[in-house]
Amino acid sequence: MVKRLCSNFSLLSALDNDVEKETREETMFRNWMNSLGLSRKVNWLYLDTNEGLIYFQIFDIIQPGIVNWSRVKKRGEFSSMVARAEMQKLENCNYVVELAKQCDFVTIGLQGSDIREGKKMLVLGLVWQLMRAYTLSLLRKLKPDGTPIAEKDILAWANKKLSDAGKEPIKSFQDSANRSSLPVVHLINSMRSGVIDYSIVYTGSDLTEEECMNNAKYAFTVARRLKAPIYALPEDMTEVKQKMVMTVYASLMLVDMS
């Protein structure tokens, strides 16, 4: 028990000292969580989620009814006894892992204690899968039969739009062509003809890092005007972060389908 309390104190101290050192990925995940209208703002990713309550709300948004709220201990229900309260919070976190498995998340190595203690890599893996599931759940709601949409479906949709517009399709979400954001720019224009001002788009096969970044920023700006729920950062495109690139295409597909 003393060890656990010391661990939590150490986590709090570390977070308190490292707020300015928050990574780009952590910032993006927090911004996404805070865009969902949760009951509590997430200021510190690992500390503000380590009671499990934020995750329960997100699971319930993704798949309404999946959370058995009678199993959840809420903030006003935690015991006044420190040891008992700690046990209740850990039980919450164990239930989070249980729900993740129920949703077919990859949970290898993940335990409730990892969420409670703020184990960075494991928490980031969980949050990424939640964000991916959320994006796909939005797409699923737009299908008449409500069937799941896989990444291959998103890729097929994007490539058909690109091909129909006479543009080069991409091989995958990790295709190096995404570095320039040109496939995304062309895709947006194929969805809403004339919405892209090509006079300010950098083209060519040998763009500089700055030119690629400018393309990504412009593409995201236009996409968000079309109400695409893009949570990725321009750097995710220029560095071709496969997972985040996929969410960009999925967000555009959502706009197109709706």
N, C-alpha and C positions, 0 to 999 in steps of 0.2 A: 504494500500500500504506500509506504513512504517513497519507494522507488518510483511508483506511478506519479505521485504528487510532484516529485522532483523533476520527473520527465516533463510534466505539463508546465512546470515553472520554467524549465529550460527552453521549451518551445515558445512560451510567451516572451521570454527575454530575447530569444533569437529573433523572433518576429519584430519585436519592438525596436531592435537595433538595426534590422535589415529591411525596413519598409521601403527605403529608397533603392534597394537592390533588387526589387521585384523584377522578375524576368518578363519579357514580352509575352510569353505564353501564359504566364500567371495573370497578367493584366487582362489579356484577351478573354480568359476563362471567367474572370471576375465580372468583366463588363457584360459578358453573355448572361451570367446568372442574374445580374442586376437588371437586365432588360426584361426578365420574365415576370416582374411584378411580385416577387416573393415577399413574405411577411417581414423579412429582415434584410437589410443591406449587407452585402459581403464586402468587408473592407480588407480583411486578411484571409486569403484563400484557405489556409490550413487551420487557422484558429476558429474562424467563424463557421466552419462546417464540421468541426470535430465532435459535435453532439448528434450528428446524423439528421437533424431536423430540416436543414436546407435540402438535403438529398431526397428526403421523403416528399417534399413539395414538388421537386423536379420530376421524380418518378410518377407522381400523380398527374402532372401536366402531360407527360409523354403517354402514359397509359392510365386514364382515369379508372379508379377502382382497384388498382393493383395493390395499393397500400392498405393494410389492415390497421386502421388508426387506433384500434383498441390495444394493439401491441406497442404503440409508440408512447414514450414518456415525453411530455412537452415541458417547456421551461418552467411553468408554474407548478409542475407536478413532481419535480425532482425533490428527493428527500433533503431534509435539513441536515442530516448526518452525512458528513463528507464521504465516508466509505460507501455508504448506500447509494448516494448520488452518483458517485463514480461508477459503480456497478450498473446503474440504470443507463448512464450515457454509453457505456460499453455495450450493453444489450441493444441499444438503439443502433450502434455502429455495426454490430453483428447482423442485425436485421437488414441494414443497408446492403451488406454483402449478399445476403440471402436473396434480396430483390434483384441485385445485379445478375446473379446466376439465373434467376427466373427469366430475365430478359436476354439470356444467352450472351452476356458480356464475358470477356476474357477476364477471369478472376484468379489466375494462377499466382500464388504467393500473397494474395490479398486477404487480410483478416480484419475483423472489426477493430482490433487494437492498433492496426496501421492507420486507420482513419482517425481514431482517437488521439494517436500520438503525432499525427501530421506527417507521416512518411511521404516525402515529396513525390518520388517517382510513382509510387503506387496510387497516391491521390490524384496525380495528374492523369494517370492512365484511366482511372475511374471517371474523372470529369470529362475527358475527351470522349469516352464512349457514351456518356450522357448527352453531350452536345450533338454527337453524330446521330444518336437515337432520336433526339428531339427534331433535328432537321428532317430525318426520314419519316418521322411521324406526321409532320406537316404535309409531306408529299402523299403519304398513305391516305390521309383524310380526303384528298382530292380525287382519288381513284374511285370510280363507281362501286367496285366490289370491295374496297378497303384492304386489298392485298398489299403485302409489304413491297417496297421498292428497293432493289439491290443496287450496288454501285455500278454493276454492268448495265443496268437499265438507264442510269444517269448518263453514262458514257455513250451508250447507243443513241440516246436522245440528242446529246450535244453534237455528236458526229453527223447525225442526219441533218440537223439544222445547219451545220457548217458546210456539209456537202451540197445541200440545196442552195446555199448562198454562193457556191463556187469557191469555197475556202478549203484549205487543207485540214482534214480531220486530225485529231490527236490519237496517239497510240494508247495512252493511259493517262492517269492523273499525275504520274511522275514523268511524263514526257518532257524533255528539256525545252520543247517549244513553249511551254507554259512560263518559262523564265521571262519572256518578253511581254506576257499578258496579251499578245496579239490574238490568240484563239478566243480569249474571253471578250476582247473588244469586238471581234468579228461576230461572235455569238450574240452579243447584246444588240448589235446592229441588225442581225438577221431576225431578232425578235421584234424590234421596233425600228423599222427602216428609217434612216435619216437621223436617229437620235445621237449617233456618234459623229463628232466633228473631226474628220480624219486629218484636218490641217494641223491639229495639235498632237497627233499620234505619231510616235516614232516607229518607223518600219525598217525592214532590212533584216539580214541574217546575222549581223555582227554588232548588236546594240551594246552600248556601255551599261554599266551597272546603274548609273544615274538615269539613263534613258528608259531602262526597264522599270525602274522604280516610278518614274513619272507616268508611264503607261498604266502600271498597276493602280496608282492613286486615281488616275482619271477613270479607269474602268470601274473601280469600286464606287466612285462618286456618282457616275451615271447609273450604275446598278442600284444603288440605294435610292436614287430618285424614282426608280421604277418599283420601289418598295421591296427589293430583294433583301432578305434578312441576312446580310453578310457580316460575319463576326471575325473572319480572318483579317490579317493585317497585310499591307502591301508587301512586306518582307517575306511573308509566307509564299507569295507568288514568285518573287525574284529568286528565292532560295529553293523553289519547287518542293515545298513541304507537302508531300503527297496527301496526307490526311486533310490538311486545311484546304488544299486546292480542290479536293472533292467537295467540300462544303460550299465552295464558291459556285461550282457548277450546279450543285443540288439547289442552292438558293435561287439561281436563275431559272432552273427547271420549274421551281415552285411558282415563280412569277408567270412563266409561260403557260403552265397548266391552269392557273387561276384566272 
